[in-house]
Every structure is written in C-alpha cells, then in structure tokens.
Amino acid sequence: MVIVPALGAAQSSPAEDEPHAPRPEAIAACKDKSEGDACEFEAARGHVVGTCRKARTGDLACMHPHRHHDGGTQ
C-alpha cells in the first residue's frame, strides 16, 4: 500500500506568503530619511529606537536592530 499526501496539505496559503507590512508609525519615522539613518517612534509597547531599513514590502521603515522586520516585536 502506498500513501500519497494531499497536494494542498504541503502548500502554504497566499496570506502566509505575503510579507507583513511595517506599522504606519515605523514608516512615518523614516519619512524624508535615507536607508541607514537613525530613527525613533512611539509604538504600542514603548519607544523604539532603530535604523531606517527597507522592509520586505519595499517600504522604508524604522526597525530596531533586534526586533521583527516590521519595526515592532514578534
């Protein structure tokens, strides 16, 4: 007997494949700045100090060096 897994079970959903957008306040913190510039903003969990970096979505956003790519926490 051979067991063949369902084809859809191994595939991820389109929502899982899409990158998470940075928070609006993280994007606003880098308005008129360049990649690599220092930035900061107030987030729901406190003050974030970081660097403007390009997110997976293509947006320039303020990201803490040890935090999630969207400028916030995981």
C-alpha positions as CSV (number, residue, x, y, z in Angstrom):
1,M,0.0,0.0,0.0
2,V,1.3,3.5,-0.9
3,I,0.1,6.6,0.9
4,V,0.1,9.8,-1.1
5,P,-0.3,13.0,0.9
6,A,-2.9,15.5,-0.2
7,L,-1.3,18.1,-2.6
8,G,-2.8,21.1,-0.8
9,A,-1.5,20.0,2.7
10,A,2.1,20.8,1.8
11,Q,1.3,24.2,0.3
12,S,1.1,27.4,2.3
13,S,-1.8,29.8,1.9
14,P,-1.3,33.0,0.0
15,A,-1.8,35.0,3.2
16,E,1.2,33.2,4.8
17,D,3.4,34.0,1.7
18,E,2.7,37.7,1.8
19,P,5.2,39.9,3.8
20,H,3.8,41.7,6.8
21,A,3.7,45.4,6.3
22,P,5.6,47.6,8.7
23,R,3.5,49.6,11.1
24,P,2.4,53.1,9.9
25,E,4.4,54.8,12.7
26,A,7.5,52.9,11.7
27,I,7.2,54.1,8.1
28,A,6.4,57.7,9.2
29,A,9.6,57.7,11.4
30,C,11.6,57.3,8.2
31,K,9.8,59.8,6.0
32,D,12.3,62.2,4.4
33,K,15.2,59.9,5.6
34,S,17.5,57.5,3.8
35,E,18.3,53.9,4.4
36,G,20.7,53.6,7.3
37,D,19.6,56.8,9.1
38,A,18.8,56.7,12.8
39,C,15.1,56.9,13.7
40,E,12.7,56.5,16.6
41,F,8.9,56.3,17.2
42,E,6.4,55.5,19.8
43,A,4.8,52.1,19.5
44,A,2.1,50.3,21.5
45,R,4.8,48.6,23.6
46,G,7.0,51.6,24.1
47,H,9.6,53.8,22.5
48,V,11.5,52.2,19.5
49,V,15.0,53.5,18.5
50,G,16.4,52.0,15.4
51,T,17.6,52.4,11.9
52,C,15.7,53.1,8.7
53,R,15.8,49.9,6.6
54,K,13.9,48.6,3.6
55,A,11.2,46.1,4.7
56,R,10.2,43.1,2.6
57,T,7.3,45.1,1.3
58,G,9.7,47.7,-0.1
59,D,8.7,50.4,2.5
60,L,11.5,52.2,4.3
61,A,10.7,51.7,8.0
62,C,12.3,52.3,11.4
63,M,13.5,48.9,12.7
64,H,15.1,48.1,16.0
65,P,18.2,46.0,15.4
66,H,17.0,43.1,17.5
67,R,13.3,43.2,16.6
68,H,10.9,41.9,14.0
69,H,11.3,43.3,10.4
70,D,8.2,45.5,10.7
71,G,9.7,47.8,13.3
72,G,7.9,46.1,16.2
73,T,8.0,42.9,18.2
74,Q,7.0,39.5,17.2
